Amino acid sequence: MAASSAAVAVGVAAALLSITSFAPQMLKIWKERDASSVSLRTYLITVTGFVCWTLYGVMIQAWPVVASNLACLAMSSGVLVMKWRFDRKAA
């Protein structure tokens, strides 16, 4: 059964908002070279969640779920990498 155009529009908006929600945090960390205010536990859980969502999407062959969660995984992993990088640099 095909999704309605309204459902597709909501799905696209949700994916774009989820993906871009990491951009302000990434930019702030990059500019300040400081990730001390970022919770390591939160981002470990977030990255793990996106891995699970991606696997779920693959398992049910829902490629929009896979694509959007891979993008979110990339963005949240970027924050996590900067957290490790800049915390080590400060130490």
Residue frames as a rotation matrix with the C-alpha (Angstrom) as fourth column:
MET 1
0.581 0.814 0.000 0.00
0.814 -0.581 0.000 0.00
0.000 0.000 -1.000 0.00
ALA 2
-0.289 -0.685 0.669 1.43
0.676 -0.641 -0.363 3.35
0.678 0.347 0.648 -1.05
ALA 3
-0.405 0.073 -0.911 1.67
0.783 -0.488 -0.387 6.21
-0.473 -0.870 0.140 1.43
SER 4
0.694 0.683 0.229 -0.40
0.715 -0.616 -0.330 9.30
-0.084 0.393 -0.916 0.83
SER 5
0.120 -0.666 0.736 1.36
0.523 -0.588 -0.617 12.44
0.844 0.459 0.278 -0.32
ALA 6
0.605 0.124 0.787 0.64
-0.511 -0.697 0.503 14.03
0.611 -0.706 -0.358 3.07
ALA 7
0.950 -0.275 0.145 2.29
0.063 0.627 0.776 11.10
-0.305 -0.729 0.613 4.85
VAL 8
0.383 -0.844 0.375 5.31
0.887 0.222 -0.405 11.32
0.259 0.488 0.834 2.54
ALA 9
0.246 -0.250 0.936 5.58
0.048 -0.962 -0.269 15.06
0.968 0.111 -0.225 3.19
VAL 10
0.829 0.078 0.553 5.45
-0.533 -0.186 0.825 14.54
0.167 -0.979 -0.113 6.95
GLY 11
0.832 -0.540 0.127 8.05
0.471 0.808 0.353 11.77
-0.293 -0.234 0.927 6.69
VAL 12
0.227 -0.757 0.613 10.40
0.739 -0.276 -0.615 13.91
0.634 0.592 0.497 4.63
ALA 13
0.409 -0.026 0.912 10.00
-0.356 -0.925 0.133 16.84
0.840 -0.379 -0.387 7.02
ALA 14
0.956 -0.035 0.292 10.65
-0.263 0.342 0.902 14.58
-0.132 -0.939 0.318 10.02
ALA 15
0.615 -0.768 0.176 13.78
0.786 0.614 -0.069 13.13
-0.055 0.181 0.982 8.42
LEU 16
0.150 -0.569 0.809 15.18
0.467 -0.680 -0.565 16.53
0.872 0.462 0.163 7.44
LEU 17
0.583 0.120 0.804 14.50
-0.539 -0.683 0.493 18.00
0.608 -0.720 -0.334 10.87
SER 18
0.963 -0.237 0.127 16.04
0.062 0.654 0.754 15.01
-0.261 -0.718 0.645 12.63
ILE 19
0.418 -0.847 0.328 19.14
0.882 0.291 -0.370 15.12
0.218 0.444 0.869 10.45
THR 20
0.018 -0.429 0.903 19.68
0.278 -0.865 -0.417 18.87
0.960 0.259 0.104 10.69
SER 21
0.910 0.370 0.186 19.01
-0.071 -0.303 0.950 18.96
0.408 -0.878 -0.249 14.44
PHE 22
0.618 -0.745 -0.250 22.63
0.723 0.413 0.554 17.92
-0.310 -0.523 0.794 15.00
ALA 23
0.246 -0.554 0.795 24.11
0.733 -0.431 -0.526 20.72
0.634 0.712 0.300 12.88
PRO 24
0.655 -0.026 0.755 23.95
-0.306 -0.923 0.234 23.52
0.691 -0.384 -0.612 15.51
GLN 25
0.901 -0.341 0.269 25.67
-0.153 0.330 0.932 21.30
-0.407 -0.880 0.245 18.09
MET 26
0.495 -0.739 0.456 28.33
0.849 0.522 -0.076 20.25
-0.182 0.425 0.887 15.60
LEU 27
0.360 -0.325 0.875 29.02
0.438 -0.769 -0.466 23.83
0.824 0.551 -0.134 14.53
LYS 28
0.831 -0.005 0.556 29.23
-0.446 -0.603 0.662 25.03
0.332 -0.798 -0.503 18.13
ILE 29
0.786 -0.573 0.232 31.69
0.222 0.612 0.759 22.30
-0.577 -0.545 0.608 19.08
TRP 30
0.382 -0.657 0.650 33.79
0.918 0.185 -0.352 22.88
0.111 0.731 0.674 15.97
LYS 31
0.495 -0.142 0.857 33.96
0.141 -0.960 -0.241 26.67
0.857 0.240 -0.455 16.38
GLU 32
0.719 -0.125 0.684 34.75
-0.656 -0.449 0.607 26.56
0.232 -0.885 -0.405 20.10
ARG 33
-0.117 -0.735 -0.668 36.90
-0.322 0.665 -0.674 23.41
0.940 0.136 -0.314 19.97
ASP 34
-0.840 -0.044 0.541 35.11
-0.543 0.091 -0.835 22.49
-0.012 -0.995 -0.100 23.19
ALA 35
-0.208 0.780 -0.590 32.75
-0.256 0.539 0.803 19.59
0.944 0.317 0.088 23.75
SER 36
-0.961 -0.266 -0.076 32.73
0.005 0.257 -0.966 19.64
0.276 -0.929 -0.246 27.54
SER 37
-0.538 0.822 0.187 29.02
-0.732 -0.346 -0.587 20.46
-0.418 -0.452 0.788 27.65
VAL 38
0.043 0.511 -0.858 28.13
-0.812 0.518 0.268 17.43
0.582 0.685 0.438 25.51
SER 39
0.296 0.156 0.942 27.01
-0.787 0.598 0.148 14.33
-0.541 -0.786 0.300 27.37
LEU 40
-0.678 -0.626 -0.385 29.06
-0.735 0.593 0.330 11.32
0.021 0.507 -0.862 26.28
ARG 41
-0.767 0.439 0.468 26.39
0.151 0.832 -0.533 8.92
-0.624 -0.338 -0.705 27.57
THR 42
0.214 0.908 -0.360 23.65
-0.219 -0.315 -0.924 10.69
-0.952 0.276 0.131 25.67
TYR 43
0.221 -0.167 -0.961 25.50
-0.959 -0.217 -0.183 10.52
-0.178 0.962 -0.208 22.38
LEU 44
-0.883 -0.465 0.067 26.55
-0.455 0.881 0.130 6.89
-0.119 0.085 -0.989 22.91
ILE 45
-0.417 0.826 0.380 22.88
0.269 0.511 -0.816 6.04
-0.868 -0.238 -0.435 23.41
THR 46
0.374 0.566 -0.734 21.83
-0.486 -0.554 -0.676 8.20
-0.790 0.610 0.068 20.45
VAL 47
-0.305 -0.583 -0.753 24.37
-0.952 0.164 0.258 6.61
-0.027 0.796 -0.605 18.09
THR 48
-0.944 -0.011 0.329 23.36
-0.067 0.985 -0.160 3.14
-0.322 -0.173 -0.931 19.27
GLY 49
-0.065 0.998 0.013 19.71
0.073 0.018 -0.997 4.01
-0.995 -0.064 -0.074 18.68
PHE 50
0.346 0.161 -0.924 20.40
-0.817 -0.433 -0.381 5.14
-0.462 0.887 -0.018 15.11
VAL 51
-0.761 -0.593 -0.262 22.35
-0.649 0.696 0.308 1.93
0.000 0.405 -0.915 14.45
CYS 52
-0.720 0.550 0.423 19.33
0.234 0.767 -0.598 -0.05
-0.653 -0.332 -0.681 15.66
TRP 53
0.277 0.848 -0.452 16.88
-0.226 -0.400 -0.888 2.01
-0.934 0.348 0.081 13.56
THR 54
-0.084 -0.390 -0.917 19.08
-0.981 -0.129 0.145 1.51
-0.175 0.912 -0.372 10.51
LEU 55
-0.958 -0.276 0.080 19.22
-0.269 0.959 0.090 -2.24
-0.102 0.065 -0.993 11.05
TYR 56
-0.330 0.924 0.192 15.46
0.214 0.271 -0.938 -2.29
-0.919 -0.268 -0.287 11.58
GLY 57
0.308 0.425 -0.851 14.95
-0.652 -0.557 -0.514 -0.42
-0.693 0.713 0.106 8.31
VAL 58
-0.544 -0.569 -0.617 17.15
-0.836 0.430 0.340 -2.92
0.072 0.701 -0.709 6.49
MET 59
-0.921 0.155 0.356 15.30
0.015 0.931 -0.365 -5.85
-0.388 -0.331 -0.860 8.05
ILE 60
0.005 0.995 0.096 11.89
0.386 0.086 -0.918 -4.58
-0.922 0.042 -0.384 6.95
GLN 61
-0.476 -0.346 0.809 13.29
0.868 -0.040 0.494 -3.20
-0.138 0.938 0.319 3.69
ALA 62
0.758 0.639 -0.128 12.11
0.631 -0.769 -0.101 0.32
-0.164 -0.004 -0.987 4.41
TRP 63
-0.030 -0.908 0.418 14.78
0.962 -0.140 -0.236 2.25
0.273 0.395 0.877 2.54
PRO 64
0.265 0.109 0.958 13.58
0.012 -0.994 0.110 5.72
0.964 -0.018 -0.265 3.58
VAL 65
0.990 0.054 0.128 14.00
-0.130 0.036 0.991 4.61
0.049 -0.998 0.042 7.21
VAL 66
0.487 -0.871 0.061 17.49
0.845 0.488 0.217 3.31
-0.219 -0.054 0.974 6.39
ALA 67
-0.008 -0.528 0.849 18.55
0.727 -0.586 -0.357 6.46
0.686 0.615 0.389 4.54
SER 68
0.506 0.254 0.824 17.29
-0.215 -0.888 0.406 8.95
0.835 -0.383 -0.395 7.12
ASN 69
0.986 -0.126 0.108 18.74
-0.076 0.235 0.969 7.02
-0.147 -0.964 0.222 10.03
LEU 70
0.335 -0.917 0.214 22.09
0.941 0.317 -0.115 6.59
0.037 0.240 0.970 8.29
ALA 71
0.040 -0.276 0.960 22.21
0.322 -0.906 -0.274 10.36
0.946 0.320 0.053 7.88
CYS 72
0.767 0.278 0.578 21.30
-0.435 -0.437 0.788 10.87
0.471 -0.856 -0.214 11.55
LEU 73
0.853 -0.514 -0.096 23.89
0.479 0.695 0.537 8.26
-0.209 -0.504 0.838 12.50
ALA 74
0.089 -0.846 0.526 26.54
0.847 -0.214 -0.487 10.17
0.524 0.489 0.697 10.56
MET 75
0.181 0.035 0.983 25.64
-0.142 -0.988 0.062 13.47
0.973 -0.150 -0.174 12.21
SER 76
0.900 0.193 0.390 25.42
-0.400 0.013 0.917 12.10
0.172 -0.981 0.089 15.75
SER 77
0.678 -0.733 -0.046 28.64
0.732 0.669 0.128 10.13
-0.063 -0.121 0.991 15.22
GLY 78
0.083 -0.616 0.783 30.28
0.482 -0.663 -0.573 13.41
0.872 0.425 0.242 14.18
VAL 79
0.532 0.170 0.829 29.32
-0.562 -0.662 0.497 14.95
0.633 -0.730 -0.256 17.51
LEU 80
0.986 -0.132 0.102 30.61
0.015 0.681 0.733 11.86
-0.167 -0.721 0.673 19.33
VAL 81
0.403 -0.887 0.225 33.95
0.852 0.275 -0.445 11.95
0.333 0.371 0.867 17.48
MET 82
0.043 -0.367 0.929 34.39
0.013 -0.930 -0.368 15.64
0.999 0.028 -0.035 18.29
LYS 83
0.846 0.274 0.457 33.52
-0.450 -0.091 0.888 14.93
0.285 -0.957 0.047 21.92
TRP 84
0.813 -0.582 -0.014 36.35
0.532 0.733 0.424 12.40
-0.237 -0.352 0.905 22.11
ARG 85
0.208 -0.777 0.594 38.75
0.792 -0.222 -0.568 14.53
0.574 0.589 0.570 20.08
PHE 86
0.083 -0.160 0.984 38.32
-0.152 -0.978 -0.146 17.80
0.985 -0.138 -0.105 21.94
ASP 87
0.933 0.201 0.300 38.04
-0.326 0.109 0.939 16.20
0.156 -0.974 0.167 25.40
ARG 88
0.658 -0.752 -0.024 41.36
0.746 0.648 0.153 14.42
-0.100 -0.119 0.988 24.83
LYS 89
0.067 -0.617 0.784 42.93
0.565 -0.625 -0.539 17.61
0.823 0.479 0.306 23.52
ALA 90
0.477 0.211 0.853 41.89
-0.432 -0.789 0.437 19.49
0.765 -0.577 -0.285 26.69
ALA 91
1.000 0.017 -0.017 43.25
0.005 0.548 0.836 16.77
0.024 -0.836 0.548 29.00
